[in-house]
Every structure is written in C-alpha cells, then in structure tokens.
Amino acid sequence: MVEAILQQMCVALSNGENVKISGFGTFLLRDKGERIGRNPKTGVEVPITPRRVMTFRASQMLKDRIAEA
C-alpha cells in the first residue's frame, strides 16, 4: 500500500503537480534558474544549469508535534 501511494506521488510530481499530505506537509516543485556557482576548493566559477527541484514544507501540525518531543 505504501509503495502504491509513493508511486502515485511520483506520478503527480512528474506531471508538475504539488503533493499535499494533510497533517504532514507538502512536496513542492520549484524551478531554479541558471546561475554562477563557485568550486569551494579551487575558487573557479562554473555555470549551474537551470533545473526543477522538489522541496518539502512541513505542516504546522507536524512542526508542533516535533517541538513537543
């Protein structure tokens, strides 16, 4: 059952949809633009290509329960 739920979440995220799990949090898609990064070891600047990333925002209920522990 868990595998089926995760599969549906993957499908939704692949289609560009955000996934909200009530009382837990939201998985959001965000497009990051091209930018210049720096190699911390050598200091050489390198371009970082634009990409889509997934972020997670915890619900207030989850934050409150974690704070109680």
N, C-alpha and C positions, 0 to 999 in steps of 0.2 A: 504494500500500500504506500509506504514511504517512497519507494522507487517510482511509483506511478505519479505521485504528487510532484516529485522533483523533476520528472520528465516533462510534466505539463508546465512547470515553472520555466524550464529551459526553452520550451517551445514559445511561450509567451515572450520571454526576454529576447529570443532570436527574432521575433516579429516586431520588436521595438516597443513592446508594452512594459509598463511597470507592474510589479507584483506586490500586492499588499496582503499581509497576513495579520488579521485583526488581533490585537493584543501582543503582537510580537514585533512587527516592523515592516518596512517597505524596502524592496530592492528596486533601485532606480537606475536608469540608463542615462549616461551623460556623455556628450560629445566633447572631446578635448581637442583644441586647435593645435596647429603646428607651432612649435616654439623652439628656442635655442636652449640646449642643456649644456652642462659642463662636466667633463670627466673629473671627478674629485681627485684622482691620483695624479693625472698629468696636467689638468687645467685646460685641456683642449676643448674648444667649443664644438658641439655637434648638433645637427638639427634632429629634433624629435618629431616624428611623423604624426599627423592627426589620427586619432583613434577614438573608439567608443569604449567606455569603461562602465563597469557596474559598481554602484555604491550601495551601502546599506545604512538605513536610518532606523534606529531602534524606536519603538513606540514609547510613549510616556509610561505606560503600564510596566513595560519591561525595565525601563530605567529605574522606576520606583522600587520594583522587586529586587533589583540588583543592589540598590542603595541600602535596603533593609538587611541584606545578608551580612 
